[in-house]
Amino acid sequence: MNETVSSFLLARLRAWGVEHIFGYPGDGINGILAAWAKGGDFPQFVQARHEEMAAFEAVGYAKFAGKIGVCMATSGPGAIHVLNGLYDALLDHVPVLAIVGQTNRTAMGGSYQQEVDLLTLFKDACSSYVQVLTVPEQLPNLVDRAVRSALARSAPTCLIVPYDVQELEYQPPAHEFKMVPSSLGVVWPHCTPDKAGIELAAELLNAGKRVAILAGQGARGASDELVAVAELLGAGVAKALLGKDVLPDDLPFVTGSIGLLGTRPSYEMMRDCDTLLTVGSSFPYTQFMPSFGQARGVQIDRDASMIGMRYPYEVNLVGDAGTTLKALLPLLDRKPDRSWRNGIESNVSRWWQTMERQAMTESDIAGTVNPQRLVWELNGRLPKDAIVTSDSGSAANWYARHLKLAAGQHGSLSGTLATMGAGVPYGIGAKFAFPGRPAVCLVGDGAMQMNGMAELITAARYWKDWQDPRLVVAVLHNNDLNQVTWEMRAMSGFPKFVESQALPDVSYAAFAEGIGLNAVEVVNPDEIGKAWERAFSSDRPTVLDVHTDPNVPPIPPHATWEQMTNAAKSLASGDENAWEVIRTGIRQKAQEALRGLKKG
């Protein structure tokens, strides 16, 4: 039997090293599914519960594997559903290929069932490359360019395949006019700035007395070079949230996250520095960077379109983080005055003491635990090769501030889009990227009700195929859309709007047990450590249903006066949790006031 377009498509993806495709079936891709069945399910079709989840799983896979993630959906509504995941990939600079079906070519333009103008639909999210396959001879070129463009630009791309084309006999492009041949593979360069640029950067950095480094996900893989540069310059290193795993949090000069979810040491370092070196980051919140004119700056980024952004840098170097830092190192002088560095390390040490005290503050609500403690007690218990994902919402605050990632551990979340619902599918994508490593998902109950519970069914279906079956989903069960509640209070001065914020009470533990997963319900703070240990010793995925206090403020330690007055105004305006919030806030701030004291 002759090869079809669909069978060649799958073969071409195999040739590019694609091992998993996350998707959901529909008649708009039946031709491809039929070829899949005949070809022995390779690449493996991983069936999500929803096309959006398939796209998130592809993003999570790509983030952790460092390879292209692929998702597939049917025409019309299926194609529409993948958009949120593709925008997540676009904004976080992640290579993902979406393959979507379309109605027959003969019906296009005729207002046919499930016909959507997919080129227009995807032209923003997949602006790096989106094309419709109209004849078989286009196929190798379209697949190859979609893959290469996604990898080259760290962006999502899209291939639209009409149903009737899927079943056509494959014909390769001929050696003729207006035919476009193609080929597999690519050898990527290591991009290094020229010597003059390196010398200018070194001169600027050597002149600084109080150097701060901001590292993002683009610095991943350059940890040794970052540490060496920081040591010579006597600098501290703050991390954009997408770069949380770039350097271990147990290094004494690593100040942790920066920004709205950031730490006090990062805030103070940026406030007081006179020189800024930014490596592989497009961190958007300039208000958390040095005041304009306060610091001289150098930026290193491999993407020329992102260079020179966010701050008025004097030297902008386009190059790979590791290669560029290696070129800089021989030209940097070791700063003899270590007072700036010593001060940073002292601040970091006191900060971790404060975080522990805040985490150990007990909840005022019976039968609930401090959510900070849930994450704090993960420190020291997290397996050395674990992967951690966080959903958006208040869980991201505790992930950013309280979790200490060690060398060899990885973590991520939806950074720039900050979409709800990515935590669990990210974790599933991570498990397919590294089936022999444990994964942890920190998820709010709002995200679980939105789609996390359904995606537990995906984990229940596939966990027996994983070498290490441990996927731990920790649910912050507070019956409140907590981050939005606090944003209403602190950003707008409005009291909690119960009708929009309150969530129906659900037993996540019972749901997990009902589909054959392990479950642990936690209502006592002293049970948290043992719950983590039970989860990591389990022979299958585990849901930790942790009843948490919704009144623990996720407001950053460097909250502005406006934020504090807005919060006070909202509480005085009839917020139903006013007194609990006030009591909890006072106790939390008290721990910050004690940050200079040792435990005892």
N, C-alpha and C positions, 0 to 999 in steps of 0.2 A: 504494500500500500504506500502511495506517495506521501511525503511529509507535508503536513498542513502548516499554515501560518502559526497556529497555536503551538504545535509541537516544536517548531523552530524557535519560537519565542522563549519557551521554557528551556530549550537546549542552550540558547544564547545566554540566558541568565545563569545557567549552570556554569557556562564557560567563563563568566565573570566572577565566579566563586560564590554566587548567591546560594545559601543553604536553607533559608527559611523565608517564606512569604506569609505575612499576616493578613488575613482577609475574612470576607464573609461572602457566601455564594449568592447568586441571583441569575435570572435567565439572560441578562445582558452579557454575561461572561461564560455561558454554558459551553461554548466551543472550546474555550481554554480549559475549563474544568474537565471536559471529556478527554482532552489530550493529556491532562494531568493523570487521570485515572489509568490511561493506557501506558503512561510513562513510569508508573511505580511511585508516585508521590515524592518526587525529588525535582526541585527543591521542596522541602516539606511545607504543605499547606497547614498553617496554624489558624484554626478557626476561632476568632474572637466572638463575642456576643453582639458586637455592633461595629460598624465600619469605623467610627471615630476611635474606638478602642484599638482596632487593628492599626490605625495610623499612629496612635500613641505607642503601641508596642514596637512598631518599626522605628520610631524616634528613640525609644529607650534602648533598643537593640543597637542602633547606630551610635548613640552616645557612649555606651559602655564597650562595645566591640571595636570601635574605631573603624568600622566598615560601613558600607551602604546598607540602609534598611529598606525593605521593599514591602509595600502593602498593595492590596488589590480589592476592588469593589465593582459592583455591577453598575449599570447605567442609571441615570436619573437620580433617585433618592440616595442610592448607595454612594454614588460619586459625590453628592453634596455632603454626605456625612463625614467623608475623610478630610474635609477642608480644615477643621479646627486643628487636627494633628499636623497637617501640612504647614499651617501658619506657625504652629509651635516650632517646627523644624526650621522654618524660614527665619524667625526672630532669634532662635538660639544657634543658628549657623550649623545645621546638622544635615548630612547627606541622606536623602530619602527619595526613593522612586515610587510613584503611585501609578499603577496600571488600572485603568477603568474602562468599562464597556460603554458602548454607544449603540443606538438603534441602527438598523441597516442603512447603508448609504442611499438606497432608493427612497427611504422614508424621511431622510433628513431635510429639514426645511418645510415639512408638511404638518407641523403641530401634532406629531405622532405621540402615542403613549410613551411616557417616560423620556421624551426627547427634551433635552436641555442643551443650551449652547455651552458646551463644556470648554471650548477654547476660551470663551469670555469668562466663564466661571473660574478657571484655573490660571488665567494670565497674570494675576497679581501674586498669588501664593507661589506659583511655579514659574515666575518670570524668567528664571535662568534657562528653562527649556520646557516647552509644552507643544506637542505636535499630535496630529491625527494620522493614523496609519490608513492610507486609502488604497494602496496596492501592495502586493507581497514584496515587490522589489525594493521598497523603502525600508523593510524591516531591520536588516542588520545595522544600517546607518542610524536609524531612529533609536534603537536600543542602545547602541554603543555611545551615541552622543548624549542620551539621557543619563547614562551611568557616569560617563566622564564629566559631564557638566555638574552633576550633583557632587561628585568627589572634588572636582577642581574648585568649585565655588562654595562648598560646604552648605548646600542649599537643596530644597526639594525640587524635583522635576516630575513631569507627568507624560505618560503615553496613553493616548485615547485609541481604543481599538473597536471599530464598529463590528456588530455581531456577524454580519455576512462575511467580512474580511477574515474573521477568525477561522472560518471553515474552508477558505480557499486553499488550493494547492500552493505550497511555497515555491517561488521562483527567485533565484538570486539575481542581483543587479548584473546586467550584461556589460561588456566592454563597448559601450555605445554612448553617443551624445545624449546628454541629460540623464544619465544614470549616475548614481552616487555610490561607489563601492565603499567598504568600510573594513576595519580590522580590529582585533581584540587587543587589550592591554594598554598600559601606559607606564612610563618610568617617570616618577615625580622628581623635580629638582629640589635641592636644598638652597633656599634663597638667602643670600648674605648681602648686607649693604656694602657699599664701596668703602675703601679705606678712609677716605676723607670724612665720610659721615661717622664712622666709628671713632675717629680721632676727635671730632667735635663733641660727640656724646661723652667720651671719656674726660675731656677737658672740663665740660660742664659738671659732671658728676664728681670729679676730683675737687672742684672748687666748693662744693656744698659742705656745710657743717652739720646739717640735720636732714639726712636723706631718708625719704620714705619710698617704699616700693609697693605698687599695686599690681597684683598678679591675677590674671583671669584664666579662663579655660584654654586660651591659646598658648599658655605656658606649660600645659600638661606635657610631660616627658622631658622637661628641662629643670627638674627639681635640683639636681646636683649643681647646675650652673647658677640657679637662683640663690641657693645657699652660699655658694662661693662669692658671688657678687655682694650679697647682703653682709657677709663677714668682712670683706675688704672695706666696704663703705660704712660699716657700723650702722646699718640700716635695719629698720623693722619692716615686716612684710604683711600688708593687709591683703585680703582675698575677696574678689568679687564672688558672689554666691555661686555662680556657675563654676568657679575655680576653687571651690572649697577643698577638693581633694588634690590640688596641685602641690601643696606642701603639708606635711603632718602638723596637726594642731599641738603636738607635744614639744615642738621646737620653741624655746623660750622667747624668741624674737618674733614669732608669728602672732599677730594681733587679732586674727580671726576675720570674720566677715565685716564688710563695710556697707553703709547705707541704712535704709529704713529698718532692716533686720540686723543691723550690725552691732558691733561691740563698742564699749567705751574706749578701750585702748586704740582701736582703729580710728575712731572719731578724733581723739586727742592727738594722735600722731599726725593726721592730716591737718589738723588745726594749727600745729606748731612747727611743721617742717619748713625748710627753706629750699628743698630740692625734691622733685618727684620723678620717679622712674616707673612708667607703666608698661607692663609686659603682657601682651596677648589679652587685652581687656577692652571692651567698649562700654564699660560701666556708665549708665546714663545719668545718674543723679549727681550733677555737678556741685550741688550744695554741700555734699559730703566730701568734696575735694578741697584742696587749699584755696583760699581766697585768691581771686585773680590778681596777679602782681606780687603775691606773697612768695611764690616759689618758682624757680626755674624748672623746666621740665624736659624729659626725654620720653618718647613713646616708641615701642617696638611692636610691630604687628606685621604678619605675613600678608594681610589683605590691604592693598593700597587704598581701597575705597573706604576703609575704616580708620585710616591714619589721620592724625592731626585733629581728631574729634574730642569733644568734651572738655578740653582744657587748652589754653594757649601755649602748647609745647614749643620750645625753641628748636629742638632737633627731633625730626620724625624719621625713623629708620624702618624701611620695609624689609622684612626678613623673618626667617624662622626664629623662634624664641631661643632654642638651644644653640643654634649656629651663631646667632648674633651675640648672645651673651659670651660664648666661647671666644669670639673675636675681641670683645671688650675687655675680658679679664686681664690679659697681659698689660693693658694700658691703664689699669686702675691702681691707685695708690691706697695702701692700707692706712686708714685714718688712725692716728695715734691717740686722739682724744676719744675715749669710749663712753663719755658721760651721757650722750644722747642715747646710745644703744643700751646702756645700763638702766636708764630711766624707762625705756620701753619695756625691757624685761621685767622690771619691778612692777610696772602697770599691768602687764600680762599676768604675772603671778597673783597679784591682788584680785584681778578680774576673775580668774578661775575660782578663787576662794569665795568671791561674792556669788558666782553662779551656783556653787555648791550650797551655800547658805540659803539662797533663794529657792533652790530646788527642794530643800529639806523643810521649807516652811509648810506647815500643815494647812490643809483646806479647812475653811469655815463651814462647809456644807457636809453634813454627815453622809457617809457612803460614797464620797468622791475623793479623788487624789489630786494633788498638784500636778498639772500636766508637765511642768518642767522636770519633775522628778522622774517621770516615765522615761524621758530622753536621757537625763543625767545618769540614771542607773544602767543605761545601755553601755556607757563608758566602762571599759575594763571587761565587759562581757561579750562585746561584739567580736565575732570570729575574725582572725587576722586577715582573711581574704574576702571579707564580706563586702557586698554592694548595698548601699542605702539609697532609697528614693524617698522623697517627701512630696506630699501634695501641697497645693496652694492653701492659704488660710493660716490659722494660728499655728498649725503644726510646723509650718515653714519657719516661724520665729524660733521655736525651740530647737529645730534642726540646725538653724544658722548659729545660734548662740551657745547651746548647751552640749552639742555632740562634738566629741573630739575624734576626728578621723586620724588613724595612724597610717604609717607607710604601708602600702599594699592594699589599703581599703579605698573604695571609691564611692562617690555619692553624686546625685544630681536631682534636679527638679525642673519644672517648667519655669525658666528664669524670666525671660523678657515678656512673653505672653501671659505668664502667671495664670494659666487656665486651671480651673478646678477639674478634678477627675483623672489626672495623669499619673498619680502615684502608683496605683495598683498595676495598670498596664505597663508602666515603665519597669516595674519589678518583674513582670512576666517577660518582657523583652530582654531584661538582663539575664533571666534564667535560661533563655534560649541562646543568648550570646555566650554564657558561661554556665553550662548545666552542672558543672562540678563545684560551683561556689554558692554559698548561702546568700540570700537577699532579704532585706528588711524594707518594709514600706511603712512610713509614718503618715497616717491619713486621718483627716477629720471625719466626723460622722456625716456631715453634709456631702462630702465627696463620696463617701461610701453609699449613701442613699442615691446619689446622682447616677453612679454607674459602677462603683467599686464592688458592691455585692454581686452584681451580675458577672463581673469579671472573675470573681472567686470561682465561678463555675468553670471558667477556662483553666484556672490552676488545678481544679479537681480533675479535669479531664486529662491533663498532660503531666502531672507531677511524677508519675511512675516512670516516665521516660528520662527524668533528670538523674544524673549520677548522684548529686546531693539534693535530696528532696526538700530541703529547708527553704521555705518562703514564708517569712513572718510578717503578717499584716497587723500592725498595732493601730487600733482605732481609738481616737480621742473622743469618747462618748460623752458629750455634754449637752446634747439636745438643743444646740444653738449654733447658728451660722456665725461663729464667734468672731472671726476677723472682721466681717462687715459690721457686726455689732460694735466692735471697738473703733472701727473707722468712723462710724456714725458719731460716736461719742467724742473722739479726739480730733477728727478732722473737721467735723461740721457742727459740733456742739448740740447734736440732737440726741434725745433719749432713745433707748432701745425700742424699736417698733416690733412688738411681740408678734403681730400677725405675719410679718415677713421673716422674722429671725428664728422663731421657735420651730423646732423639728419634732415630728412624731417619734415617740420612743420605740426603738427597735432593739431586739436582742441579736447582736451580731454574732455572739457566741453560738446561739441556738441555730442561726442560719448556717454557720460554718459546719456545725456538727451534723446538720441535716443533709449536707452534701458530702459527708465523709471526711471532712477535715478535722484537724485537732483544734480545740478551742479552750481558752482560759479566760474566765471573767474575773476582773480585779476591781474591788471596791475599797480595799485597805492598802494604804501606802506601803506598809511593811511587806506586802505580798509582791511588789513590783519586781524586785530582784529575782525572786524565785520564779516568777512568771516568765521572765526573759530566759532563765536557765532551762525551764521546762520546754520552752519553744525551741531553743537551740539543741536540745537533746531529742527532739521529736523525730519520728520516721516519716513525717509528711508535713505539708504546709499547716501553719498554725495561725489562728486569729486570736489576738489579744484584745478582748473587749474591755477597755479600761475606762471606768466611769470617772471623768475628770471635772474639775471645778471650772465653770465658765467665767468666773470673776477674777481670774489671775490676769493682770493686764499685760498684753503683748507689746505695749508701747516701748520704744527703744529707751535705753538709759540716758540718752542725750536728747530726750524729748524737748521740743521748743516750749517757750512760755505760752504761745498761742494754743498748742496742743493741750497743755495742762489746764488752761482756763476753759477751753472748749469742753474738756471732759468734766470739769467741775460744773459748768453750765448745764450740761446734759443730765447729770445726776440730780441737779436741783430742779430739773424740769419734769420730774415724775418718772424717772427710770425705775422699773420694777425691782431691779437688783441694787439700788443705790447704796444701801447700808453695807451690804456684803462686799460691793466693789470698793467702798471707802476703806473698810477694815483691811481687806486684802492688800490694797494699794499701799496703805501705811506700813504694813508689815513687810512688804516687798522693798519699799524704799528704805526702810530701816536697815535692811541687809546691805544696801549700797552705802549707807552712812558708816557702816562698820567695816568697809572694805580695806581699811588700813590696818585692822587688827587681825591677829592670828586667831585661829580657832583654839579653844581651850575651855 
